[in-house]
Amino acid sequence: MTNNKITALYCRLSQDDMLAGESNSITNQKDILSKYARENGFTNTAFYADDGYSGTNFDRPDFQRMKSDIEEGKIGMVIVKDLSRLGREYLQTGYYTEIYFPQHDVRFIAIHDNVDTQLGDNDFAPFKNIINEFYAKDTSRKIRAVFKAKGQSGKPLSSRPPYGYKKSDNDKNVWEIDEEVAKVVRRIFQLCIEGYGPTQIAKILSADNILIPAAYGLEKGYYNGVPNYKSPTRWGDQTVARILEQVEYVGYTANFKTFRKSYKCKKQMDRPKDEWIIFENTHEPIVSQQDFDLVQKMRQNIRKMQKHEEINPFSGMVYCADCGAKMYLCRSVSLTERQEHLKCSTYASDSSDCSAHFIRTCVLRELVIKEINKVLDDIHSDEESFINEAVETSKSCFLESVAKSKKSLVRYEKRIAELDRLFAKIYEDNALGKLSDERYGQLSASYEDEQRKLKKDVDEIRKFIDDKEQENSNTSQFLAIIRGYSNITELTPEIMHEIIDSIHVHAPDKSSGHREQMVDIMFRFDVIRVSAVLDIRDYDQKRKLRSA
């Protein structure tokens, strides 16, 4: 060796290699490399070891450190036990042995494969690299098969239970409730039901100095690792959002939520929810199904946090009866309580497409409280009659909404099939020279865009129909919720989301000389639908009396 450069002794061990036994261990590799260097008179040795890193990619800490030292001219020789220790990706391994090391004047030796770049090319080395990659591919296929069988049997694939659970001492595939933090999970769901968003919930938990899931797991020894957070009690909105979306909290096990495109690519990709395999009642739930479903419904109406501290109960729940768009809440510090109002979002973006459907929140609040209390009175006075009426109403609403959706579904599917025929026609015309390439490209892009939108609409309609079929005749669930209330005097986001499904506001009618407005209130589970006509004079008169 010249200039007393470093002789790098490189070791690598992956999880897959551990299955082959002690012969591939880091300790064994170091012994072999040290002995070889000593017997051949190679001095100034230094170990570079990557323990627990796959050979299918070269993004390994000590390999990168070795590369950095090579590029700085510190290393003159690299020795490994065999070519598989350098890597199991034959193109990259070949690049390093045949191009990278020679370019940097580095001698490379793979002891057990008889590779020594100073002695010339080893013709068998490329084949050895292919065999090493095939081994990695075959091992990956076997491991995937084991995981697939485990996942399809209902056992959880996740190595760590969700926050709020811990592994059973008797069976590592069974999750038990960790009561110490399960109460935090319940609190997160309750805060969401009360109308708080993930950002607001995160601030509340941070203010109470509650450990974030990662910090709690490290403290309890559920997993090892180096903390990668700035503060152990600083919650993020994404952490809260993930907790609110996990079906595991109702006692389900959801497998195959993520995947990797290839055994060479370690990046996990999210799998669409309709491709998950879900097993029910696999462990004790932390949150009731009712609360979980309510939170998912509320999360569909995600909105930006407003500057006002008060959470408005109508956010995301009021719709324009004519165009179907959501109605925006208009509030500011300059507006009084009586001036705060809702207006159609379609009108807000283009006044020619719809009308404002303006309605004050104070008026709507009084109406909703009044109608909810009417339902409460009906239930308390004669529950049996209410149930009979609710079942009929639910059935009527279900049939009406589903029939309308199925009609749209047939129309959309017919148009999709028609577009397939048009694709075939313009392709044939283009091939015969009847249609120019430019025109074909324009029509093709237009048809593809329309078909893509239609397919998305079809998926949404099918989901809507499925949801409605599941909700049909859920009167018992509605009664279980509403029995917890007596006379309501204040309308909170929790009450709104638990009892009301949606509110539809019609355009005002001034034909009688004063302003009247119809409002449809849809109760949850399609149990009852109320249509009320507001005479704004009545509400203004009440306000005057209260002020007096």
Disulfide bonds with the S-S distance in Angstrom:
none
